[in-house]
Amino acid sequence: MEQILDNYRNLIARVNELCTDIEQALQGQITCSEGCSACCASITIFPVEAAALREQLTKLPVEEAEAIRRYVAQHATGVCCPLLSNQRCLLYEARPIICRTHGLPILFTEDNQQRLDCCPLNLTSSESLSGSHIVDLDRLNVVLVAVNALFLKQTQAPSDLPERQSIAEALLRQE
């Protein structure tokens, strides 16, 4: 699994770099910080993201990994992310891409129109933004879909594997 996730890890590194650059450029205008969890909703993820979360679990001591699985099982049906505990992500280092961009200004298409959004606590004094300070979510998702497709091909995933799954489904799935 280690090498199969290399493309995803490379994407994560580029996303982290982009997010860091945006945060530095907009410093003082981004209020998101450790413990801020307003954006941490229950989401669905691609199989490659699910594999990265499961891999992170395998790196933890067995007792800790089992405690996380139990916690996720208990919170699987909630509105909040089942990995959110005490306002912190239990698998923060392996969090999905969308979680890495939370709070930052994002550009996306909705109903055939481009829309700009960010956390309402951020950019309260900004009137305009440079394009380099915005995450183009549509473009990012195109790359993520391609990385996921390559991952599925490399792992010879079963044809009945859902396109997306909840975090709980990903972590509670029996291998």
N, C-alpha and C positions, 0 to 999 in steps of 0.2 A: 504494500500500500504506500510505502514511503515515497518511491519514485513516481508513482502514478499521480500523486498529489502535487508534483513539482510545478506544473502549469498553474494550478490554483494558488500555490504559495507565491509564485512570481506575480500573479495578479494581485494578491493580497498586499505584497510589498509595494507595488505601484500605487494601489489605493491608499495605503497608509501614508506614503510619501505625498500624494496629492492632498490628502486630508490635513497632514501636518503643515504643508505649504499654505493652504487656505487658512488654517487656524492662526498661523504666524502672521500672515498678511492682514488678517482681520482681528488681531489680538485686541483685547479689551471690548470687542463687540460680540464675541462668542462666550456665552456664560456657561455652556455645558462643562461639566467637570465630574470627577468621581463622586458617585452618590446621586447624580441626577439621572432619573430613570423614567421621566414622563413619556418618552418615546418608546419604551420597551414593551411593545404589544406582542401578542402571540402572532407569529408570522409563519409563512411556509417558505421552505428553502429547497434548492436544487440538490440532487443526489451527491454532487461533489462537495457541497457545503456540509451535508449530513455526514459524509465520510470524514471530513476534517474534524467535525465535532466528536465523532466516535473515536477517531485516532487520538484526540486530546484526552479523552477519558482513559484510554489505554496507558497513557503516560503518567497517570496519577496512581497513588497507592490504591490497592484494591478496595480498602475500606472507604476511602474518599469517593472513588468512582461509584461504588454501590450506594453511598449516601446521596450522591447527586442523582442517580437513577431513581431512587425512592422519592426524592423531593420532586423531580420532574413528573413522576407518575401521579403524585398527590396534587400537582398543579397543572396537569395536562389540559384541563378543559376551561381554564380561566381566560380572561381577557388579556391579562398581562403575560409576558413571556414566562414560560415555565422554568427558565434558568435564572429568573430574577429573584434573589433572596437578599433581604435587608438592603434594598436599593443597589445591589451589585450583581453583576453577571457571574455565575458560577464557572463559566468556561470563557472568560473574557478574551483570552489570547486566541481562541478559535472562533470567536463570534463571526457570524455571517457578514457579508459585504454591506448589506443594507444597514446593519447595526453600526458599522464603522463610519457611515456617512450621516448618521442621525444628527440633527441639529444644524448641520451646515446648509448653506444655500444649495438647493438642487433644482435642476431644470429637467422637466419631464413633459411628455405629451399625454394629454387627457382630452378625450372627445375631439381628436384631431387638432388640438390647439396646444401650443407650448405654454407651460405654466412654471413659474418660479415660486419656490416655497422654502421655508426654513422654520426652525423652532421660533415660536412667537416671543420667546425670551431673548433671542439673539437679534443682532442688527437693528436694534430699536432706534438708533440715531443715523443709520445709513439711508441715503436717498438713492444711491446708484452703486452698482458693483461692476468690477471688471470681469470679463468673461473667464479669465484665468482663476477667479475666486469663486467659481461655481462648479459644482459636480454635475456633469451632463449624465444624468441617470440612464437615459435611453442608450447612449453610447456605451456606458459601463455595462448595462445589461446585455447588449449585443456580444460583448467580449465574454461575459460570464456564461451566456448560453453556449458560445463556442467552446469554452473551456469545459463546460459540463458535458457537451456532446463528445468531445475527445475522451473525457474521463469514462463515459458510458461505453464507448467503443473499446477502450483499453481494458476495462474490467469485464467486458462481455456481459453487461448487466442484462437481467431477464427482460423480455419484451413487455411484461406486465408491470414493471416498476413504474410507479406514478411519476409524472413529470416534476411534481413538487410534493413535499410532505411537511407536516408540522415538525417542529423541533422535538416535541414529545415522541412522535412516531419514529423519528430518526434515531433518538437515543434509546428508545425502549424496544426497538426492532431486534428480533432474535437473528443473529448471524447464521 
